[in-house]
Each structure stands twice: as structure tokens, then as C-alpha cells.
Amino acid sequence: MIETSEAIRMARALIGTAYSELDCINLIKKVIRTAPGGDKNYTTAGTNDLWNSDSKSAKYRDLTWKQEGISGAKAGMLAFMGIGTGDVNHTGLVTERGTVIHSSKSRGGVVETALTAKAGWNGLGVHRMIEGAENAGAA
């Protein structure tokens, strides 16, 4: 299990990495693969598969909890865009600052921006590999 502070530290260290080198789902995979307590072999097919993984068998269940909306966001959760559209197309890591670290195609790389519905963030999930799953939904 990856401590929330370590996941955030790892993600922040990647700020400035070009989108062509690290898109949003690969940012999450890199954090999980390289952070202390992570899994160097971790993989997921994409943001839609990650979002829908809570209904899969245990071996493929990456999200242990999810919700539509961003109310109650906590550090270490994953934020998503595209919930309810049939195409969950973006994800990032929620920080202790109420921001989200994500790889933005339009901004050219890994950035830390506000976690707001106005910015398009409209879902939250708890990943089984990042500390805090045991407190999911306790917002």
C-alpha cells in the first residue's frame, strides 16, 4: 500500500513532464509502479476501465469506492472527468491542497490545478493501492 503523502510526492516530482511522455492514465500507473509500497507490474487499460473496475472481480478491481461529483474529496483519491457521459476521459491524483495533479494534453504535460467542477472534474475514486481505501465514503 502506498502512503498518500508518498503518492503525492511522486506525482509532484513528475510535474513538467511532457504529455507526449506521460498522459493521465500513465501518470497514475507510474506513481503506483514506482512509489514505495506500490506494484512495479501494475497496469490498467485506461480511464474508462479504471472507473468501471469497482464492479470487477477482486483481481481486476482497482477502485474500491467511487462517487459521481467531487464533494468530500480527500488527498490520495483519484479525480475523474467525463463521468456520466459514457467516456471517462481524464484522471488525476487529489492532493492535500485541494488540487489535482494530472497530465493535461491542452497544457502540454503534468500540472497541478484546482479540483473544481467548473474545470470539469466530476468524479472521485479510491484506488486499492493508495492509502485511504479503508476510509472510503467517510466524507
N, C-alpha and C positions, 0 to 999 in steps of 0.2 A: 504494500500500500504506500502511495506517495503522499507525504505530508503536504497540505495545502500550500504552506509557505515555500516549499521546495518546487512545487509545480509552477507557482507564480514566478519564483526566481528564475527558473529555467526558461519560461516563456519570455520574461523581460530581457533576458540575455540575447534573445533572438530578434528583438526589435531592431528594425532597419534591414533585416534580411529581405532580399528581393522576392516579390511574389512569384517570379519565374523559378525561383529555387525552392520556395516553400509556400504552398497555398494553405487555405484554412484547415482542411482536414489533416494535411501533413504536418502542420504546426502541432495539432493535438497529438498526433501519433509520435512525433519527435519528442515531445515532453514526456509522454508515457514511456517511450523506449529508453530515454536517457536519464531521467530523474532517479535519484536514489529511491529504491523500493519499487521501481517500475518493472516493466517486462520488455526486454530487448527484442522480443519476437512479436510484440503486439501489432495487430493490424485491424482495420475496418475498411469496408469498401467505399464508403463516402458518407456525406452528411445525412442523406435520407436513411441509409442503413443504420447509422448511429442513432438517429432519432427514433427509429422504429424497433431498435434492439431490445427494448424493455419487454416486448412480448415474445421474444425468442427463448429457446432452451438455455439453460444456465451457461453452457459453454460459449454461446454467442450473445449473451445478454450483457451488453456494455453499460447501458443505463439502468440503474436500479430504481430510479424515480424520475418522473418528468412532469412538467405542467405547461399549459399554454399561459402566456403572459410572463412578465418579469418581476412581479411583486414578490418580495421576500428573497430576492437574490442574495446569495452568500458567497464569500470567497471560496474558490475551488470548484464551484459549479460551472457547467458549460452553458453558454448562452447560444441561442439559435435564431436564425431568420428564416422566414418562409413557412412558419407553422400555419396549418390550415389552408395552404394553397395547393397542396399536393406535391410541392417541390421545396423541401427543406434544403436551402442552398448555401447556408453560411453558418459557421460556428466559431466560437472563441472561448477563452477562459476568463471567468469573472475574478476580479481582484478584490483585495481588502479595501480598495479606494472607491469601490462602486463603479469601476471602469471595466472594460473588457479588452483583453489582448487577443488580436486576431490578425490574420493576413488578408489585407484588403487589395483586391485587384485594382480598384479605382485609385487607391493611394499609393500603389506600387510595391507594397511589402507589408511586413509585420509592424503593427502600430498598436498603441493603447489609446482607446477612445471612450467616450461616455457610454454607459449602458442605459440607453433610453429607448422607449417605444418609438419616439419620433425618428430616431436613427434607424428604425426597422427591426430592432431586437424584439422578438415576441414569443420566446420560449426558453425554458430552463431545464436542465437535466443534471443528475448526479451520476458521475462515472464511477464504476466499480473500482477503478484503480486509484482514484484520488480521494484522500481522506475526507470524511464528512458524510459518506453514504449512510452511516448509521443514524444520522440526524436528518435525513431527507424528509421534507414535508413538514418539518417542525418550525416553519417560519412564523 
